[in-house]
Amino acid sequence: MRDVKRYHDFQFLGQLDTMRASEALISYEVRLHTKGPNGMDEVYREIFERAFRHKVDKNEYLMRDDWLYCTQYLSSYFFEAQLRATLKERFGEEWFSDPRAGRFLKELWSTGGKYDVEEVVKRLGYSGLDPKPLIEEIKNYFLLAESHTY
């Protein structure tokens, strides 16, 4: 059980790191596309050093422009947390072992790619993509982590 918990911790912290990188990249790319490339080396360095708490090569700014693709990653994390919250609400904490949850997911995905993510979250009962379930998961994770000893 201890190894499973450590694996889960490793996975969760990796996801947090990806979210932090995506947020930094969004911040940088919005500035880049608003102001243009002049002086962006220092902006890049400042944003990424603040995000990662270590020195970065400011010349990397030349290689970092995915045209806001990182927003797709953040959207997927919001959606994933919303789906997980819905499953827990409808089928309990052990939703993954409840056959009704399997039937629910089959029904949800039965239309293939007919609906975009905004339409799917509306089918789950949300008004749209919402970061709140993800924020709650992160808060709960760290509150629970404080109470555990290894």
N, C-alpha and C positions, 0 to 999 in steps of 0.2 A: 504494500500500500504506500509505503514511503517513497518508493521509486516512481510510482504513478503520480504522486503529488509533486515530486520534483520535476517530472516531465511536464506536467500541467503548468507548473510555475515557469519553466523554461519557455514553453510555448506562449504563455500569456505575456511574459516580459518581451519576447521577440515581437509579438503583435503590438505592444505598446511602443517599442522602438520604431517599428514601421510607421505607426501613426504619427509619432513625433517627427520622423523624417518627412512624411507627407505634408504635415503642417508647415514645416520649415520650407519645403519646396514650393508649396502654394504661395506662401508669403513672398518668397524670392521671385517666382515667376510672374506674379501679379505686378510687382514693381518693375521687373524687366520689360514686360509687355506694355506697361504704362509709360515708362520713362526712356526706354531704349537701353542699349548696352553700355553707354558711356558711364564710367564710375561704378558699374555693377560689381566689379571685383571686390570692393570694400563692403558693399551691401551684402554680397554673398557670404563673405568671411564673417561679418557681424552676425547675421542670422544663423548661420550654421554653427558657429562657435557657441552662441547662446543656447542653441537647441541641444548640442552634443557635449558641451562642457569640455572641449578639447580643441587644440589648434587645428585649423584646416588650411589647406593651400588655396589662397584666394584665386589662383589661376584656374581652379576647377570650374569657376563660373562659366567658362567657355563651353564646358561639356554638359551643363545642367539646364536643359530646356526641353521638357517633354510636352509642351503646350498644354499644361494643366492636367495631364493624364493622372497625376496623383490624386486628383479629386475623385476619380473612379474608385481608387483604393479606399478612401475615406467613406464614400457612399456605400461600398460593400460592407465595411465594418458596421456602419449604422444599420443597414438592412439585416445583417447577420444577428445583431443584438436584438433588433425588433422581432425577428422570427423566433429567436430563442425565448424572449420574454413571452411571446404569444403561446409557444409550446408549453412553457412552465405554467402559465396562467390557466390554460385549458386542460393540461394533462398532469400537472404536478412536477416536482423536482426530478422525478425519475421518468420523465416523458419518453426518453429514448428506449425504455423497455415496455412502453404501453402500445399495444397493437393499434389502438385508436389514433395515436399520433402518426403511425406509419400510414394509415389510411388517409388521414388529414393531409400529410405531405404528398402522397400520391395524387390526391385530388388537386392540391395547390399547383403541382407541376404538370398536371395532365394536359394543359393547354400549350405546353412547350414554351416557345418564345413569343407567344401571342401578346403578352402583357409586358410592359417595361417595369422596372423596379418600383417606380412611383405608383403604378397601378396595382402591383402585387401588395405593397404595404397598405394600400387602401382596402384591398380584399382582406387584409389581416385586421382591419379596424382602425388603422391610423389615418391621419389626414395627409400624410406624406412622409418622406424620410425625416427621421427625428434622432438627434444624437442622445437624447435623454436616457433611453435604455442602456446605451453603451456607457454613458457616464455613471449610471447607477451600478452597472457591473464592475466597473473599475473601482468605485468607492467601496463596494461590498467586498471585493477581492482584498483590498488593503486593510479593511476593517477586520476581516476574517483572518488575514495573514498575521496580524498583530496578536491574535489570540492563540495561534498555533506555535508549538515548539517542535523543533526537529531533533 
